[in-house]
Amino acid sequence: MSVRRLDHINICTARLAQSIAFYRDGIGMAVKQPPTTTDLSRGAYCHDCDDVPVVHLVATDSEVPGADPVRGAAQRGMIDHFALRCEGSPEEYRARLDALGLDYQAMDVPMIGRHLIFVRDPNGVMVELGFPLC
């Protein structure tokens, strides 16, 4: 048995609309309704370019402060970050994030052959976007 790739990340959020906009407009993922819902009011699946739903957003009305795990409630601090392998131009992503007024950090990391962009979603979750170094 082996781990092949990241399957998905699940984020419970009291900021569903902002989260959908972030992953759709900021990251460029296709947003679709989950098979268990009839619309995007209770959740969303954010798909990669292979149409795999890798970010699952679930709406919640409550947000619990602190870092102790609380299942089913939106909470900051449960995920440090997650990484997405990206294709294309990192400049296009930076321009997209700039247009949305989002703060991010970008850096080349030659030891792993990647250009990385770090940006926070509306829930405070750090998203790492990784591109091959040219």
C-alpha positions as CSV (number, residue, x, y, z in Angstrom):
1,M,0.0,0.0,0.0
2,S,1.3,3.5,-0.9
3,V,0.2,7.0,-0.8
4,R,0.1,8.4,-4.4
5,R,-1.1,12.0,-4.1
6,L,-3.2,14.4,-2.1
7,D,-6.8,13.3,-2.4
8,H,-8.6,16.3,-0.9
9,I,-8.7,18.8,1.9
10,N,-11.9,19.5,3.8
11,I,-12.4,23.0,5.2
12,C,-15.5,23.8,7.4
13,T,-16.1,27.5,6.9
14,A,-18.4,30.2,8.1
15,R,-17.1,32.1,5.0
16,L,-18.4,29.9,2.3
17,A,-19.1,32.6,-0.4
18,Q,-15.6,34.2,0.1
19,S,-14.0,30.8,0.1
20,I,-15.7,29.8,-3.2
21,A,-14.5,33.1,-4.7
22,F,-11.0,32.6,-3.4
23,Y,-10.5,29.1,-4.9
24,R,-12.4,30.0,-8.1
25,D,-11.1,33.5,-8.8
26,G,-7.8,33.6,-6.9
27,I,-6.5,30.0,-7.5
28,G,-8.4,29.3,-10.7
29,M,-10.1,26.1,-9.7
30,A,-13.4,24.9,-11.1
31,V,-16.1,25.1,-8.4
32,K,-19.0,22.6,-8.5
33,Q,-21.7,21.5,-6.2
34,P,-21.0,18.4,-4.2
35,P,-23.0,15.3,-5.1
36,T,-24.9,15.6,-1.8
37,T,-26.3,19.1,-2.4
38,T,-28.5,20.8,-5.0
39,D,-26.6,24.1,-5.0
40,L,-23.6,25.9,-3.6
41,S,-25.3,27.2,-0.4
42,R,-24.1,24.4,1.9
43,G,-20.8,23.5,0.3
44,A,-18.6,23.3,-2.8
45,Y,-16.1,21.1,-4.4
46,C,-13.1,22.8,-6.0
47,H,-11.7,20.8,-8.9
48,D,-8.1,20.7,-10.2
49,C,-7.3,20.6,-14.0
50,D,-7.9,16.9,-14.1
51,D,-11.5,17.5,-12.7
52,V,-10.6,15.9,-9.4
53,P,-12.3,17.6,-6.4
54,V,-9.3,18.3,-4.2
55,V,-10.7,21.1,-1.9
56,H,-14.1,20.3,-0.2
57,L,-15.7,23.4,1.4
58,V,-18.5,22.8,3.9
59,A,-20.6,25.6,5.3
60,T,-21.1,26.0,9.0
61,D,-22.8,28.7,11.0
62,S,-20.4,28.6,13.9
63,E,-16.8,29.4,14.3
64,V,-14.9,28.2,17.3
65,P,-11.8,30.2,18.4
66,G,-8.6,28.4,19.4
67,A,-6.5,25.5,18.1
68,D,-8.2,22.5,19.7
69,P,-9.9,20.3,17.1
70,V,-13.7,20.7,16.9
71,R,-15.3,18.5,14.3
72,G,-18.0,20.2,12.2
73,A,-17.2,23.8,13.2
74,A,-15.1,26.3,11.3
75,Q,-12.0,26.9,13.2
76,R,-8.7,28.7,12.5
77,G,-5.4,26.9,13.2
78,M,-6.4,23.3,12.3
79,I,-4.4,23.2,9.1
80,D,-1.0,24.9,8.8
81,H,-1.0,24.7,5.0
82,F,-1.6,22.5,2.1
83,A,0.2,22.4,-1.2
84,L,-1.1,22.2,-4.8
85,R,1.2,21.3,-7.7
86,C,0.5,23.9,-10.4
87,E,1.3,24.2,-14.1
88,G,1.6,27.3,-16.2
89,S,3.1,30.7,-15.3
90,P,3.5,31.7,-11.7
91,E,3.4,35.3,-13.0
92,E,-0.2,34.7,-14.1
93,Y,-1.1,33.6,-10.6
94,R,0.6,36.5,-9.0
95,A,-1.3,38.9,-11.3
96,R,-4.5,37.2,-10.4
97,L,-3.8,37.5,-6.7
98,D,-2.7,41.1,-7.1
99,A,-6.0,41.9,-9.0
100,L,-7.9,40.5,-6.0
101,G,-5.9,42.5,-3.5
102,L,-4.6,39.4,-1.8
103,D,-1.3,39.4,0.2
104,Y,1.1,36.6,-0.7
105,Q,4.7,35.6,-0.6
106,A,6.6,34.2,-3.5
107,M,10.0,32.6,-3.6
108,D,12.3,30.4,-5.6
109,V,13.5,27.3,-3.8
110,P,16.3,25.8,-6.0
111,M,16.9,22.9,-3.6
112,I,13.5,21.4,-4.5
113,G,13.3,22.9,-8.0
114,R,10.2,24.9,-7.3
115,H,8.8,28.4,-7.4
116,L,6.4,28.7,-4.4
117,I,3.6,31.2,-3.8
118,F,2.0,31.3,-0.3
119,V,-1.4,32.9,0.1
120,R,-4.1,32.6,2.8
121,D,-7.7,31.7,2.1
122,P,-10.6,33.6,3.8
123,N,-10.4,31.1,6.7
124,G,-6.8,31.8,7.4
125,V,-5.6,28.5,5.8
126,M,-2.2,28.9,4.1
127,V,-2.2,27.6,0.5
128,E,1.1,26.8,-1.2
129,L,1.1,27.0,-4.9
130,G,4.2,25.2,-6.4
131,F,5.5,25.6,-9.9
132,P,8.6,24.1,-11.6
133,L,11.6,26.3,-11.7
134,C,12.6,27.2,-15.2
